Amino acid sequence: MAQSICLLFAVSQICLANLNVAVPRLSLY
């Protein structure tokens, strides 16, 4: 159970990082 929570947290962190990269690029266009 703890492993799945850790995995979910890692995935959410990756998604947030992708958003932080994608949003400024989109706003430039």
C-alpha positions in Angstrom: 0.0 0.0 0.0 2.8 2.4 0.9 4.5 1.7 -2.4 1.4 2.7 -4.4 1.0 5.9 -2.4 4.7 6.7 -3.1 4.2 6.0 -6.8 1.1 8.2 -6.9 3.1 11.0 -5.3 5.9 10.6 -7.8 3.5 10.7 -10.7 1.8 13.8 -9.4 5.2 15.5 -9.0 6.1 14.6 -12.6 2.7 16.0 -13.8 3.3 19.2 -11.9 6.7 19.6 -13.3 5.4 19.1 -16.8 2.7 21.7 -16.2 5.3 24.2 -14.9 7.2 23.7 -18.2 4.2 23.6 -20.5 2.3 26.6 -19.2 5.0 29.2 -19.8 5.5 27.8 -23.3 1.8 28.0 -24.0 1.6 31.5 -22.7 4.4 32.6 -25.0 2.3 31.6 -28.0 
